[in-house]
Amino acid sequence: MSHFFSQTIWLVPCYALIGAILALPWSPGIIRQTGPRPAGYINMIMTLTGFIHSLLAISDTWKMPPQYLSFNWLHTSSLTISLDLEITAVNIGALLLITGLNFAAQTYAIGYLEMDWGWARFFSLMALFEAGMCSLVLCNSLFFSYVVLEILTLGTYLLIGYWFNQSLVVTGARDAFLTKRVGDLVLLMGVVALLPLAGTWNYTELAAWAKTAHLDPTVANLLCLALIAGPLGKCAQMPLHLWLDEAMEGPMPATILRNTIIVSTGAWVLIKLQPVLALSPTTLGVMTTIGSLTAILAGLIAIAQIDIKRSLSYTVSAYMGLIFIAVGTGQTQVALNLLLTYAIAMSVLIMSIGGIVLNNISQDLTQYGGLWSRRPISGICYLVGAASLVAFPPLGGFWSLIEMASNLAPSYPFLFGVLLVVNGLTTFSVTREFTLIFGGKPKPMTVRSPEGLWAVVLPMTIMMGFALHVPILLSQWNLLPAWETLDLTVVSELIISTVVGGGLAAFIYLNDGITKPIQLQPKALQDFFAYDLYTAQIYKVTIVFVVGLVSQLIAWFDRFIVDGVVNLVGLATVFSGQGLKYNVSGQTQSYVLTIVLGIALLGIALCYPLISFLH
Amino acid sequence: MQLEYCLLLAAALFGIGIYGLVTSRNAVRVLMSIELLFNAVNLNLMGFSNFLDPAGIKGQVFTVFVITVAAAEAAVGLAIILAIYRNRETIDMEQFNLLKW
């Protein structure tokens, strides 16, 4: 009985899946009488069941060796695909995080989607996400990770496209699906190429294989580059980052889930694959380069946004870039810690701005101001979330970041610099957002702004409580870096970057002496970052243009050349029939001529061999 | 006087007959061309009979039959032409093209 809960942990994704199915009857087309609310309640109960189950299971696995479960999924002549599950404290901790955050987001949605009819669709998709992420976390097989990633991509498409009567939602969902799909497809190439090399898709066996593998460097590079392409798209890294910006068209409670966890699914696969990726130093270099570029550029873009959701979405990209750097430099434990602290902090931030948007309608930062006195709870939650995100002692993000920084500083001073810059930029961006929303004087949009419903405020404050407790939890789990081993200069540099970034933003935006909105000189630079490096235009003139042109050419070729050849045969037959009928002249004499000619030719043909005997 | 000359003459006559058969517009001339063809055949039969089978002269018997049949055929042919003429008021071969596409 002692291991009952950990042995049945695979039920956690099933709970969510059951919830997803049970919610559907409350679609407006099926149950027409009673409204959609039970769909939400059922899913909350299912999520809570999963949460409690994980909570009971984590004590079973605490300080225990990992347990493995395996189900045979498919067995053909020479290929056995088994669904392997790994049960460790880390995995169940991740389950707790997923189910807990989903429960918070669902409670939040009860309040946020008060005026919405589409609960059945919304909650079943949220449950599908929960099921997908729980199975991703549990499964110990690259193949099934890929399967789940694809299901989540489809889920993202449907969830972003929730309010599909808005045109920007439709394009956003399209871009999110296609961008993530491209990454996933390249990942599939890597997954398929890995099997003949390693002979297994099991992460544990892959790690063992990678220790002794001797691959041709080109093969290793290509393989590992393909393997990071999936997480590249999932984590919204350059150059596949535009979808996350456009995904902000979806409903806010879904944003909570997406920006905290779903983008982390890619990072999870990346962490799991780290032993394989270590086979190729080039790939590690590419990862750190992409991570650094994304982190810095997304940090800058976040500062230049005027949409509060989009400003945070670029911060998400920046933090996923940090995870790429961490995995690229082999710090998987740090990456996991960072995912934990980041997810909690970001969920508080998004819940806070969601409450603001709900009661102020506008998402435009320049329309906000002076909410601190009337929205103190949202303000405090935002502050705590922001402080837990960046290196602000003693909150959660500080510990993950200093651990990462102290690992980076001796061997990779450049990446340490990147981390400092990103931390400063993120602090600047979240402080700017805070000061623009809560500081200054009320503007027309914010003159009357009540605090939200209990269902919106409660999960926000509870998550804030979690964020505040993260350092204690970390110290309980012995995840805090030992203070004595830390280089204090590194720590102080990190704190200084936080203080400089935050202080500068507060000085600029709380100072009435500086005219708002701020115009950067040159203006082109400001626009460059405000329009996300013109990524949409770059996509349009490069890949979209090429694919569009090629498809038009192929369609033209198909319509005129391929179809044309076949039609030509038909036409030739028709015309030859039309033309040859004039041989039937109606003149008896011409028929006679034909007969005579036929006989003559036949006679010549028959006699031809005999001509040589004439002499 | 040789068999070859006889055959060549018959072939030439046959060729002229074919030419007349194909090109004539007058239906009676067509019948006349057919008679030329018969005569070319008869020349052949006679030639072979005289040069190759002088004892049996079977070819000459055939020739008699051919002349008989040719006469019968000419009678039937002229009757057909008369029948057509009564309907169509012409014996121009190019007017008899009911089967034209």
Boltz contact constraints between the chains, C-beta under 6 A:
constraints:
  - contact:
      token1: [A, 581]
      token2: [B, 101]
      max_distance: 6.0
  - contact:
      token1: [A, 584]
      token2: [B, 101]
      max_distance: 6.0
  - contact:
      token1: [A, 586]
      token2: [B, 97]
      max_distance: 6.0
  - contact:
      token1: [A, 586]
      token2: [B, 99]
      max_distance: 6.0
  - contact:
      token1: [A, 586]
      token2: [B, 100]
      max_distance: 6.0
  - contact:
      token1: [A, 587]
      token2: [B, 97]
      max_distance: 6.0
  - contact:
      token1: [A, 589]
      token2: [B, 22]
      max_distance: 6.0
  - contact:
      token1: [A, 589]
      token2: [B, 93]
      max_distance: 6.0
  - contact:
      token1: [A, 592]
      token2: [B, 22]
      max_distance: 6.0
  - contact:
      token1: [A, 593]
      token2: [B, 22]
      max_distance: 6.0
  - contact:
      token1: [A, 596]
      token2: [B, 18]
      max_distance: 6.0
